[in-house]
Amino acid sequence: MGAGKTTIGRQLAEALGMDFVDSDQAIEARTGATIPWIFDVEGEAGFRKREKAMIDELTRRQNVVLATGGGAVLDPENRRHLQSRGTVIYLHADIDQLLERTRKDRNRPLLQTDDPRARLEALMAERDPLYREVADIILETGQRGVRHAVQALLKRLQAQ
């Protein structure tokens, strides 16, 4: 959450001449409900079930830059689909950067807590090893501007 997946992904797709898809936005478009509403009504398990089906569908597409929700990596099948069907880019930022970028965003159900820092630290401890396991490219986004991040990714993709 807050690493830049949507912002960087959209510009990377444009630079590559590909479509951009955000899996959370695709879920919202298909269901007609917001992610926070799905979490409220179906819980995280209900959301993850929808997310898994959407990632399976979207990873079958060609010429697309896909931004997944931050927790998509928790599911082993999602990890397999992402890794076997495309190039996985892990955008990493430190906790302070993530807090700064998400502090005013009320559309992040997992951060609606009394201690967002502790929650982000717990999420990072759980997810970071999984991201690193599947990533073909890891890019630190903490102090980079979007344009610089996209240029760095284009260079890394060309080198593969």
C-alpha positions in Angstrom: 0.0 0.0 0.0 1.4 3.3 -1.1 4.5 2.0 -2.9 3.3 3.5 -6.2 1.8 0.5 -8.0 -1.0 2.3 -9.7 0.9 5.6 -10.4 4.1 4.0 -11.7 2.2 1.1 -13.4 0.0 3.5 -15.4 3.0 5.4 -16.7 5.0 2.3 -17.3 2.2 0.9 -19.4 2.0 4.1 -21.4 5.8 4.0 -22.1 5.6 0.4 -23.2 2.5 0.9 -25.3 0.5 -1.5 -23.2 -2.8 -1.5 -21.4 -2.9 -0.7 -17.7 -5.1 -2.6 -15.3 -5.4 -2.2 -11.5 -6.9 -5.4 -10.0 -8.7 -3.6 -7.2 -10.3 -1.2 -9.7 -11.3 -4.2 -11.9 -13.0 -5.8 -8.9 -14.8 -2.6 -8.1 -16.0 -2.2 -11.7 -17.2 -5.8 -11.9 -19.0 -5.8 -8.5 -20.2 -2.2 -8.5 -18.9 -2.0 -4.9 -15.9 -0.4 -3.3 -13.1 -2.4 -1.8 -13.9 -1.0 1.7 -17.6 -2.1 1.3 -16.5 -5.6 0.2 -14.3 -5.8 3.3 -17.2 -4.6 5.5 -19.7 -7.0 4.1 -17.6 -10.1 3.1 -14.6 -9.6 5.3 -11.0 -10.0 4.1 -11.6 -13.6 3.2 -14.4 -12.7 0.8 -12.3 -10.0 -0.8 -9.3 -12.3 -1.2 -11.6 -14.9 -3.0 -12.7 -12.2 -5.5 -9.1 -11.0 -5.8 -7.8 -14.5 -6.6 -10.4 -15.0 -9.4 -9.6 -11.6 -10.9 -5.8 -12.1 -10.8 -6.2 -15.5 -12.5 -8.3 -13.7 -15.2 -6.0 -10.7 -15.7 -2.8 -12.6 -15.7 -4.0 -14.5 -18.8 -4.1 -11.3 -20.8 -1.3 -10.2 -23.1 0.4 -6.8 -23.3 -0.8 -5.5 -20.0 0.8 -3.9 -17.0 -1.1 -5.2 -14.0 -1.1 -3.5 -10.6 -2.3 -5.9 -7.9 -3.5 -5.1 -4.4 -0.8 -5.3 -1.8 -2.1 -8.5 -0.3 -2.5 -10.5 -3.5 1.0 -12.0 -3.0 -0.3 -13.8 0.1 -2.1 -16.5 -2.0 0.2 -19.2 -3.4 -1.9 -19.5 -6.5 -1.7 -15.8 -7.2 2.1 -16.0 -6.8 2.3 -18.9 -9.3 0.1 -17.1 -11.8 2.0 -13.8 -11.5 5.4 -15.5 -11.8 4.6 -17.9 -14.6 2.5 -15.5 -16.7 4.6 -12.3 -16.7 7.4 -10.3 -15.3 6.9 -9.4 -11.7 8.1 -6.0 -10.4 8.2 -5.4 -6.7 8.0 -1.7 -5.8 9.4 -1.3 -2.4 9.3 1.7 0.0 10.1 1.9 3.7 7.5 2.2 6.4 7.9 6.0 6.8 7.3 6.6 3.1 4.3 4.3 3.1 2.8 6.0 6.2 3.3 9.4 4.5 1.7 8.3 1.3 -1.3 6.6 2.9 -2.0 8.7 6.0 -5.0 10.6 4.5 -6.4 7.7 2.5 -9.6 6.3 4.0 -10.0 3.7 1.2 -7.5 1.3 2.7 -9.4 -1.0 5.1 -6.4 -2.7 6.6 -5.0 0.7 7.8 -8.2 1.8 9.6 -6.6 1.1 12.9 -5.4 3.0 16.0 -1.8 2.3 15.0 -1.2 2.3 11.2 2.6 2.1 11.7 2.3 -1.2 13.6 -0.1 -2.5 11.0 2.2 -1.6 8.1 5.2 -3.1 9.9 3.2 -6.4 10.4 2.1 -6.4 6.8 5.6 -5.7 5.6 7.1 -8.5 7.7 4.5 -11.0 6.3 4.5 -9.8 2.7 8.1 -8.6 1.9 9.6 -12.2 1.8 6.8 -13.3 -0.6 7.3 -10.3 -2.9 11.0 -10.9 -3.0 10.4 -14.6 -3.8 8.4 -13.9 -6.9 9.9 -10.6 -8.1 12.0 -10.5 -11.3 12.8 -6.9 -10.6 12.9 -5.0 -7.2 12.8 -1.2 -7.3 13.1 1.0 -4.3 10.5 3.8 -4.8 11.0 5.7 -1.5 12.8 8.8 -2.8 12.3 8.4 -6.5 9.9 10.5 -8.5 7.5 8.7 -10.8 9.3 9.6 -14.0 12.7 8.4 -12.6 11.1 5.1 -11.4 9.6 4.5 -14.8 12.9 5.2 -16.5 14.7 2.8 -14.2 12.2 0.1 -14.8 12.4 0.5 -18.6 16.2 0.1 -18.4 15.9 -3.0 -16.2 13.2 -4.5 -18.5 15.3 -3.9 -21.6 18.3 -5.6 -19.9 16.3 -8.8 -19.3 
